[in-house]
Amino acid sequence: MKNRIKVLCLLLTLLMFPMMSNSSVKINLEEYINSFSWDKRIVLFITKDIHFINETDDFFKTNSCENEARNLKYIRIVGDDINKYIVPDRYKNKYGLWLIGYDGGDKSYSNDTSLLKEIHNIIDTMPIRKSEMTEQNEKCN
């Protein structure tokens, strides 16, 4: 009897898993952002424009040390990927780059990639970042 129950449970699991993996469960973007609170600053990138993708991705590759020193997490949502998310009103029908602080609040925004040119300076003026810089000995080249 116990073996039959085990086999039945295994069969149900195997039947249910494909249905669950194809389900249209959306990610709550606000909750996802909040999951990094007080641990990471976030650069949220929402775009339909392929031109901006390369520039933004290159920024994160080229400046990986500087971004890591500032605890930056890069969240990239491109094109129809937006449909995978429950989008909070503050980002709904908007495109661009947002700098989101440890507290989950928006610190800066640009509707193009211009924020990337100033992002390190913006972060470096934040009070918590100033204390981080005095504690960090690591230098990026």
N, C-alpha and C positions, 0 to 999 in steps of 0.2 A: 504494500500500500504506500509506504513512504517513497519508494522508487517511482511509482506512478505520479505522485504529487511532484516530485523533483523534475520528472520528464515534462509534465504538464506546465510547470512554471518556466522551464527552459524554453519550451515551444512558444508560450505566450510572450516571453521576453524577445525571442527571435522574430516573432510576428509584429510586435509593437515597436521595436527599435527602428525599422525602416520608416514607419509612419511618423514617429516622433522626429526623426532627423529631417524629414521633408516638410515638417510643419512650418507654419509662417509665424513663429513666435518672434516678436520684435524686441529689440534691445532698447531699454529705456535710457536714452542718452543722458538725461539728468542724473539718473542713478549711477551710470557708468562714470560720468565725470566726478560725482561725489565719492566714488569708491577710491579716488586718489587724494581726497582731502587731507591736507597737512602732511602729505608725503611727496607729492609731485605738483609742479606747475604744469599746465597743459597748454599746448598750442593746438587748437581745434581748427581744422581746415575743411571747409565745405565748398565744393566747387563743381561746376559742370564743364569748365574750360580746361582742356588738356594742356594748354600752354603753361598754365600756372602749376600743374602737377610736377613737371620736370624741375622748374625753378625751386619749388618748395622742397621736393625730395633732395635735390642737390644741396640745399642749405643744410638739411639735417645730416647728410653724409659728410659734407665738408667741415662742419662745425660740431662734430660729435663730441669732442672733448669739452668744448665750451658749453654745449647744451647739457651734457651730463653733469658738469659742475654746477649748473643752475637747476638741476633736477627737473628737466623738461621732458614731458611725455608728449609724443606726437600722435594725434588722432586725426586720421585722414578719411574723409567721406567724399567719394567721387561719384558723380552722375546718379544712376539709379540705385546705388548703394544706400542713398538716403531713405529709400523705402524699407530698409531693414531696421529702421529706428523709429521710436516714438520720440519726436523732436519737440523740445520745450518751445514755448511761444517766442522766447528771446532769440531763437535761431531759425524759426520757421520762415520759409521762403526767403532766406537771406543766404548770401554766399560771401566767402572771404576767409580771413584769418582772425581768430580770437586768441588773446593771451588770457588765460584763466589762472588766477592765483591759488595759493594753497587753500584759501577759504572757499573756493568754488565760485568766487565772483569774477566777472569780466573786468580785466584791467586795461585792455586796449583792444582795438578792432581796426581792421582795414579791409576794404572790399577788393583789394588787390594784394600783391605781395610786398607792398611797401613796409609793412610792419616788420618784416624780416630784417630790414636794415637797422632798425632801432630796438629790436626786442631785447638784446643783451643789455643795452643802456637802460631801458625801462626797468628791467628786472634788477639791475645793479643799484637802482635808486630806492628800492623797496627796503623797509627797515629790517625785515627778517633776512634778506639777502646780505645786507651789510654785516650782520652778525655772522652769517655763514662764511663770508669772505675772510673775516678775522680768524675764524676757526680752521679754514682750509689752507693747507700748505701747497696743494697741488697747483701747478701752473700748466697751462696748455700752450703748445708751440704752434 
